[in-house]
Amino acid sequence: MLRALVIVLAVMFGAAVSYAALIVIGIRTKAGPLLTAIRRINRAFWNPRAMRTAGNPGASASIVRHVGRTSGRTYQTPVVAVPSEDGFVVALPYADQADWYRNVLARGSATIVHEGAEHEVDAPEVIAMEDAVPPFTERQARNHLRGGVDRCLRLHLVTAAR
């Protein structure tokens, strides 16, 4: 019985290490098939768990509400949206492959739910990570650099003056 438990734990540990390596290699190399695999795993497993608290006060993730490019449906995706002086900045670890990212660029607008409040955003622009580092904490910036995340999406708050 104990031997079977040890084997199960070893397999689980091996799977976790393999998944972590897949993430690091995929994001650093921007390899399409690896990024696709990571996105599918995250969409099926991690995103539903993150959505339980995303957007709420104190949560580590915010929600981006976006409209599908072809379906016209409204979707919600957990992201780490960091407030900036005129909106939000979201790191792009999947480069240009994330569906939410493509939908926001195509539509030109979205809604960010952050700390329990909804914020209408528009004018999405892709910027270099170096240009967005001030809104990120030192730890977040260091993790992005280690992970090879070199771009992020700046979203501006919709104001009545526009």
C-alpha positions as CSV (number, residue, x, y, z in Angstrom):
1,M,0.0,0.0,0.0
2,L,2.8,2.4,1.0
3,R,4.7,1.6,-2.2
4,A,1.7,2.3,-4.4
5,L,1.2,5.7,-2.6
6,V,4.9,6.6,-3.2
7,I,4.6,5.7,-6.9
8,V,1.5,7.8,-7.3
9,L,3.1,10.8,-5.5
10,A,6.3,10.4,-7.7
11,V,4.2,10.4,-10.9
12,M,2.3,13.5,-9.7
13,F,5.5,15.2,-8.8
14,G,7.0,14.3,-12.2
15,A,3.9,15.6,-14.0
16,A,4.0,18.9,-12.1
17,V,7.7,19.4,-12.9
18,S,7.1,18.5,-16.6
19,Y,4.2,21.0,-16.7
20,A,6.4,23.7,-15.1
21,A,9.2,23.0,-17.7
22,L,6.6,23.1,-20.5
23,I,5.5,26.6,-19.3
24,V,9.0,28.0,-19.0
25,I,10.2,26.6,-22.3
26,G,7.0,27.5,-24.2
27,I,6.8,31.1,-23.0
28,R,10.6,31.7,-23.4
29,T,10.8,30.3,-26.9
30,K,7.4,31.5,-28.0
31,A,7.0,28.0,-29.7
32,G,3.5,27.9,-31.2
33,P,2.7,24.2,-30.4
34,L,3.9,24.6,-26.8
35,L,2.0,27.8,-26.2
36,T,-1.1,26.2,-27.7
37,A,-0.8,23.2,-25.3
38,I,-0.2,25.6,-22.3
39,R,-3.2,27.7,-23.3
40,R,-5.5,24.6,-23.6
41,I,-4.4,23.3,-20.2
42,N,-4.9,26.7,-18.6
43,R,-8.3,27.2,-20.2
44,A,-9.6,23.8,-19.2
45,F,-8.0,23.5,-15.7
46,W,-6.6,26.7,-14.2
47,N,-9.0,29.4,-15.6
48,P,-12.2,28.0,-14.1
49,R,-10.4,27.9,-10.7
50,A,-9.1,31.4,-11.1
51,M,-12.6,32.7,-12.1
52,R,-13.9,31.8,-8.6
53,T,-12.2,34.8,-7.1
54,A,-11.0,36.9,-10.1
55,G,-12.1,40.5,-10.1
56,N,-12.9,40.5,-6.4
57,P,-11.2,42.7,-3.8
58,G,-7.9,41.2,-2.9
59,A,-7.8,38.7,-5.7
60,S,-4.6,38.2,-7.7
61,A,-6.4,38.0,-11.0
62,S,-8.8,40.5,-12.7
63,I,-11.4,39.6,-15.3
64,V,-11.3,40.8,-18.9
65,R,-14.8,40.8,-20.5
66,H,-14.4,40.6,-24.3
67,V,-16.6,39.9,-27.3
68,G,-15.6,37.1,-29.7
69,R,-14.3,38.1,-33.1
70,T,-16.5,35.7,-35.0
71,S,-19.1,34.4,-32.5
72,G,-20.1,37.8,-31.2
73,R,-20.5,36.1,-27.7
74,T,-19.3,37.8,-24.5
75,Y,-16.5,35.9,-22.8
76,Q,-14.7,36.4,-19.4
77,T,-11.1,35.5,-18.9
78,P,-8.9,35.8,-15.8
79,V,-5.9,38.0,-16.4
80,V,-3.4,39.8,-14.2
81,A,-4.4,43.4,-15.0
82,V,-2.2,46.0,-13.2
83,P,-3.5,49.5,-12.8
84,S,-1.5,52.3,-14.5
85,E,-2.1,56.0,-14.5
86,D,-4.6,56.0,-17.4
87,G,-5.9,52.4,-17.3
88,F,-4.4,48.9,-17.1
89,V,-1.5,46.9,-18.3
90,V,-1.6,43.2,-18.9
91,A,1.4,41.1,-19.6
92,L,1.3,38.8,-22.7
93,P,3.0,35.5,-21.8
94,Y,1.4,33.8,-24.8
95,A,2.6,36.5,-27.2
96,D,-0.3,37.1,-29.7
97,Q,-1.9,33.7,-29.4
98,A,-4.4,34.3,-26.5
99,D,-8.0,34.5,-27.7
100,W,-8.9,37.3,-25.3
101,Y,-6.0,39.4,-26.6
102,R,-7.1,38.9,-30.2
103,N,-10.7,39.7,-29.4
104,V,-9.8,42.9,-27.5
105,L,-7.6,44.1,-30.4
106,A,-10.3,43.3,-33.0
107,R,-13.0,45.1,-31.0
108,G,-10.9,47.9,-29.7
109,S,-12.5,47.7,-26.3
110,A,-13.3,45.5,-23.3
111,T,-14.3,45.7,-19.7
112,I,-11.8,45.0,-16.8
113,V,-13.2,43.9,-13.5
114,H,-10.6,44.8,-10.9
115,E,-10.9,44.9,-7.1
116,G,-14.7,44.6,-7.4
117,A,-15.2,47.5,-9.8
118,E,-15.9,47.4,-13.6
119,H,-13.8,49.6,-15.8
120,E,-14.5,50.2,-19.5
121,V,-11.3,50.3,-21.5
122,D,-10.4,51.0,-25.1
123,A,-7.5,52.0,-27.4
124,P,-5.5,48.8,-26.8
125,E,-1.9,49.1,-27.7
126,V,0.9,46.5,-27.5
127,I,4.0,47.9,-25.8
128,A,7.4,46.6,-24.8
129,M,7.6,45.3,-21.3
130,E,10.3,47.8,-20.5
131,D,7.8,50.6,-21.2
132,A,5.3,49.1,-18.7
133,V,7.6,48.0,-15.9
134,P,6.6,50.9,-13.5
135,P,3.1,49.6,-13.0
136,F,4.4,46.1,-12.2
137,T,5.8,45.3,-8.9
138,E,9.5,44.5,-8.8
139,R,8.7,40.8,-8.3
140,Q,6.3,40.8,-11.2
141,A,8.8,42.5,-13.5
142,R,11.5,40.1,-12.5
143,N,9.2,37.1,-13.2
144,H,8.3,38.5,-16.6
145,L,11.9,39.0,-17.5
146,R,12.8,35.5,-16.4
147,G,9.9,34.0,-18.3
148,G,10.8,35.8,-21.5
149,V,7.6,37.9,-21.5
150,D,8.7,40.9,-23.6
151,R,5.3,42.6,-24.4
152,C,2.2,43.7,-22.7
153,L,-1.1,45.2,-23.6
154,R,-1.9,48.8,-22.4
155,L,-5.6,49.5,-22.1
156,H,-6.9,53.0,-21.5
157,L,-9.8,53.9,-19.4
158,V,-12.8,55.2,-21.4
159,T,-13.5,58.8,-20.3
160,A,-16.3,61.1,-21.2
161,A,-13.8,63.5,-22.8
162,R,-12.9,61.0,-25.6
